């Protein structure tokens, strides 16, 4: 059981070394209890980038009709991306510690 906790916490800590690759590999090769954490950690690694891509797409498509507002949309998108990215970065560290110290 302790090996599963270590592997599960490494999925969350992979934000430091392989944010997308490591959870995908663990998801396909790990046991059922580890797959849950691999899937959660992969989504928490992906969410900020999906928000960034969506925000850039929306800002770009709406901004081409009014060039003055396109810059404001990009700035708001980057601010939201940074805030959400920092939140999920800290959340992954906390969750990794919680899973590692779980009994």
N, C-alpha and C positions, 0 to 999 in steps of 0.2 A: 504494500500500500504506500509506503514511503517513496518508492520509486515513481509511482504514479503522481504523487504530490510534487516531486521534483520536476518531472517532465511537464506537468500542467503549469507549474510556476514558470518554467522556462519559456512556455508559449507566451506568457504575458511579458516576461523580461526580454523577449526577442525584439522588442521595440528598439533595443539598443544595437542589435547586430544583424538581424534578418527579419524585418517586420512582416513580410508576406510569405516568404519561402518556408520558414521554420514551422509556423502553424499549419500550413498546407501539408507538409511532409508528415507532421505528427498526426494530423487528422486521418490520413490514409494508412498510417502504419501503427497507430496507437490503439490502446484498448478503449472500450466504450466510455469509461469514466474520464479518460484523458481527451477523448474526442469532443466532449462537451466544452471543456476549457479551450481547446484548440479553436473550435468554431467561434466561441465568444471573443477570444483574443484576436482572431482574424478580422472579425467585424469591427472591433474597436480600433484596429489599425487602419481599416479601410474607410470608415465613416468620415473622417476629416477630408480625405482626398475626394470622396464622392461629393461632399458638400462644396469643395473648391471647384470641381468640374461643373457641377450644376450651376453654381453661382456665376462662373465665367460664361457659361452658355447662355444663361438668362440675361446677364448684363450685356453680353455681346449682341444678342438678338434684339433686345429692347434699345440698346444704345446706338445702334446704327441709324435709327430714325432721328435721334437727337444726339449729336456728338457731344454736347455739353454734359449730358447726364451719364455718358458711358464711363467717364473717369470716376465719378462718384459711385457708380455701381461696382466698379472693380475695387475701389478702396473699401467699401462696405463688405464686399465678398472676402477680401484678404483679412480684414479685422475679424470677421466671423470665423474664418478658417483658423486663424491664430488662436483665438479664444477656445474654440472647440478642440483644436489640436493639443493645446496645453492641458486642457481638462482631461482628455483621454490619455495623454502621456502620464499624468500623475495617477489617474485611475488605474492604468496598467501596472504601475509600480506598486500601488497599494494592494491591488488584487493579487499580484504575484507573491507579495509577502504574506497575505492572508492564506493563500493556498499552500504555501510552503510551510507555514507554521500550524496548519490544521492537523488534527489528530487522525 
